[in-house]
Amino acid sequence: MKLEAAQTDRVAEHGAVYHQSFAVQYDYPVHFTENLFAPDNPVFAQVLTRKEPDKRHRFIALVDASVAAAWPTLVHEIASYAEAHGDCMQLAAAPELVAGGEQIKNDVAVINRLQHRLVELGIDRHAFVIGVGGGAFLDAIGYVAATTHRGIRHIRVPTTVLAQNDSGVGVKNGINAFGMKNLLGTFAPPFAVLNDLRYLRTLHPRDKIAGVAEAVKVALIRDRVFFEWLEANAVALSEGRPAEMARMIRRCAELHMRQIAHGGDPFETGSARPLDYGHWAAHKLEALTAHELRHGEAVAIGLALDTRYSVQAGMLATGADQRVYALLKRLGFYLWHPLMEARDADGHWILLRGLEEFREHLGGELTITLLRDIGQGEEVHHMDTDCILRAVAWLHRLEAGQ
């Protein structure tokens, strides 16, 4: 009894601690379809009503202006679909066109205007924000939805290869701020992802090819068989053939979803980011070139560099770097940019700053994914500067035909 009394006194003296713990289950469907907004296609209506089938759901559609330009009937199709399915949905206002691309992630005024628009229309947590556009556009619209009323249901309709096979099926939203990519953002899983393959038909060939880089990335770290399939179908993919593109997108999306769900860190609370293989250099190259390089084009360069580095570091078998380089070339990538050799006023290589910026984005220990084998990534916590520069020189020689 005396011991219990002493313990009680100590608790009273130093305060009490209550440990709160709960789990939240996230789930969202990822559909692959064509002609999503054709009145006889049930997918959109089924998704909107999947949790509350007896309710008439309100939504607003925000459409990437460049997508609307390529598909002039799209706005009318969305409105007609809502009218045809008026028993279960209501369009809160006419679909709105918003300029997409990386510029939307840099324009706080646009973000604020869209947040105000949602409030103005009474779009609350029981309504939906539908985003139709490319990856950067969906990043921004997802941020708008997630930060208004602390989270409005968001449905993504990705319209690019990169968005359909990677960013669109993930759980991240964000905008750029203070000169840093994706500095402001949320981890907010979408209510659903609706991939309509028809939107890929009007993409510029450069954009189709750029999106394949993420498939090469995820194959390199997780699926050797998929990598071999990419090798066997590289010509078809470089030509944008629909059947091969559809298969590539579905497998790539599946592998990204598997990593997010089963990789142990869906909201990136730790320091490892295996799905960012090759991205430390890619992110820096995007910034250095003022986004002259597409994200996928920068990723392709980053993949070639880090694969060569893995060989030079003795982690990966000799020849695997040549194999990855050959695949990227057959897909149509140019794997060099003059700014890779840019230096600051003190003579330091600017590209190398990408390593520290990569670490700073998460904080904690520098963690970079390299390759132990094709299909097997491995985390390391240090990269040797001289070894990186040798990899850069190797890539330059190959691209110069030396």
Secondary structure, 3 states (H helix, E strand, C coil): CHHHHHHHHHHHHHCCCCCCCCCCCCCCCEEEECCCCCCCCCHHHHHHCCCCCCCCEEEEEEEEHHHHHHCCCHHHHHHHHHHHCCCCEEECCCCEEECCCHHHHHCHHHHHHHHHHHHHCCCCCCCEEEEEECHHHHHHHHHHHHHCCCCCEEEEEECCHHHHHCHHHCCEEEEEECCEEEEEEEECCCCEEEEEHHHHHHCCHHHHHHHHHHHHHHHHHHCHHHHHHHHHCHHHHHCCCHHHHHHHHHHHHHHHHHHHHHCCCCCCCCCCCHHHCCHHHHHHHHHHCCCCCCHHHHHHHHHHHHHHHHHHCCCCCCCHHHHHHHHHHHHCCCCCCHHHHCECCCCCEHHHHHHHHHHHHHCCCCCEEEEEECCEEEEECCCCHHHHHHHHHHHHHHHCCC
